[in-house]
Amino acid sequence: MENPDTINVVSGWRRLLLWLVATILRLWCRTLRFEADAATQARLANADEAMAIVIWHNRLFISAEYFSRYRTRRSVYALVSASKDGALIAEFYRMVGLKPLRGSSSNFARESGKALIEVMRAGHDIGITPDGPRGPMYEVKPGALVVTRRTNSPMLLIGAEFMWAKRLRSWDRIYIPWPFSRVVMRCTILPAKKTDGEKWDVAEVRAELLAINPDRLN
């Protein structure tokens, strides 16, 4: 999918700066105390089949740490644009253990959907932020569910409740948990439905995500 003639890359001092930020993030997140009951831990670590892992955009701070703690048996791919900003994000993802998928800027939408489908059919997980990259907050976009419908794959919905965190004034009010604070993990698995008349719709997915992601901090 990648084409070096149309995809921006990161090098030099920018790459060094990204490495520093990624290292700080990994060390920061390793101090967090993730809490989950036995049943939740089993669902979080379920590696029986490829899944679309769905998480609200404002919980992304802990996403790489979740993958490193619970999903060590699978590679997790995430979609990134071919732009200059996308180059920074893609390199950062690699540094924290995720695998970016990028396409040329001219036909990004078509290529990206095809690439995600191929990744899932090859047995890998994909990460989805259904309200990203620009919101509105907590609104599931229909396009977020296309890949799971095409591949007939289950969705693993991730919930995180932060006991002590700072919320930034971004569009998604992103959570930045303080070091050594508690994060209560929850999750729901939405199994693949077998017939066209039984697909999960955006309202169902949104309701499930809201139920496992309480906002106790303003």
N, C-alpha and C positions, 0 to 999 in steps of 0.2 A: 504493500500500500504506500510506503514512503517513497518519495521522489526527491533526491537531493537538489534538483533544479528549482523546485517550487516550495520547499519546506525550509523555514528558517531554523537555524541551529544556534546553540550557545557555546561560547568558547572564552578563553582568556580569564580576565578578572571577574567577569560576570559568573562564570562557572565556579570559580573559587568562592565567590560570595554566596552563591546558592548552596554550595557544599557546607559552608559554615552555618547557614540558616537551617539546612536540613539536619545537621548534626545536633544543633541546639534543640530543634523540635523533637528529635528522637529521644534525647536525654530527658527533656522536659516530660514527654509523655510516659516514659518508663517509670517516673515517680508516681504516676496516677494509680489509684487503687480501684481497679475495676471490680465490681461486685455483681454476681449473677448466681441464681440458684442452679442446681444440678441440671434441671430440665432445660433451662435457658442456655447453659454452657454447651449442652449436647447439640442444641439447634444451631448455635453460633458456629460450632466447629463441624457441622455436618458437611462431609465431603463425598457423599455417595454419588452426587451428580453435579454437573455444572449449574450454577445459579446466577441470577441477576441480583446483586446485592444493592439494595435501595436505601439511601440515607438522605435526610434533609441536608440542604446546603450548609445550614448553620451548625451542623455537627461534624463538619469535615476535619476539624482540627485533630480529632482522635481517630480518624479513619485508618491511617497507615498503622497506628498502634494496634487497633482492633485486628487488622489483617495479620500482623506479625504475631499476635498472641493466640488467635483462634483459628486462622486459616492457613497454616503453614504447609499444608499438603497440596495447595492449589495456587496457580498463578492468577493474579487479579489484574484485568486490563481496564483502562479508563480512556475515554474519548477526549482528545485534545485537538484544538484547531491548528492550522498550519501557519498562523500568524507569528509575529515576533513575541507577543505575549504568550502564545501557545508554546513557543520554544522554551521559554522560561519555565512554564508549568510542566512541560514534558520532562525536562531535565531534572526538575525538582522531584517529580514522581519517581523517576528512576533511582534517585538517591535515597528515597524513603521506602523503596521496595515494591513500588507499583510498576506496571508495564503500560506506557502510553501508546495509544493508537492515533496516528496522525495521517491526514490526507492532503492532497494538493489543494490550494485555495480555490482553484477554478471549479472543482466539482466535489467539494468537501462533503456536502450532505449525502449525495448518492454513494460515494466511496465509504463514508464512515458507517452508514447503516449496513452495507454489505460486509465490511470488515468485522463489525461486532457479531453479526450472524455467523461468520466463519469461525470466529474465536470460540463462540459458545458451542458450535457443532464439533469443534476440536476438543471439547471437554474442559474449557477454562471458564473461570468466573469473569463477570464484568461488573464494574461499579457504575451506579446510576444515581445522580442527584436530580430527582424529578422536578424540583422547582428551580434548578440552576440553568444557565449561569447568572441570570439577572432577575429572577423572580417572575411574578410576585411570590413572596414568602408563603410557604405551605400550600402552594397550588400545584397539583400534579399535571404536567403537560401531557397531552395524548401521545406525543412522539416518544415519551419515555417508556411506553409499554409495547412499542412496535416490535422490538427485537424478541422479547419474550413470547409474543404471539406467533412470530414467524418460526421460532425454534421450539415452540411448545415447552418452554423451560419454566421451572418454579422461580419464585421471587423470595428472597430472604430480606425481610424488612427489619432495619436496625433501629433500635430505640436507645437513647442515652439521656439519663437525668443527671444533671450536674449539681452536686451539693454545694460547691463553692467555686464560682466562676465570674469572669467579667464578660459583659455583653457589649460588643462594639456597636457603633451607630451606623453600621452598614445596612444595605437594603434588607439583609436576612437576619440582622441582629446576631451575628455569629458569636458563639460561645468560645471563650478562652479560659479553660479551667486552670485554677491556680495549682502550682506544683504540690504534690502529695495530697491532693484533694480526692474525694470519693466520686466515682462515676457509677451509677446504677445502670447496668445493661439489661435491655429487654429485646425481644425479637419475636417475629411472627413469620412463619413460612406459609406462603400462598402457593399451593401445589399447582402444577400445570393442569389446566382444564382441557379436556379431550375433544370437545366439539366446538364449532364456531359459535353456537348459541350460548356457550358457557365461559366466555372470556371475562377476566377481571376487568372492570371499567375503572376510570380515573376516580370516581367518587368512592368506590370500595377501597381502593388502595390508599387514598387520602385519609379516609376514616380510620383505617388500621394504623397508619403512621402516626396520626394525631393521638391515638389511644396509648401508644407506647412511648411517646415523646412529650411528657408533661413539661410545661414551662414554669418552673417554680421560682425562677429568678427573672426580674423585670429588666 
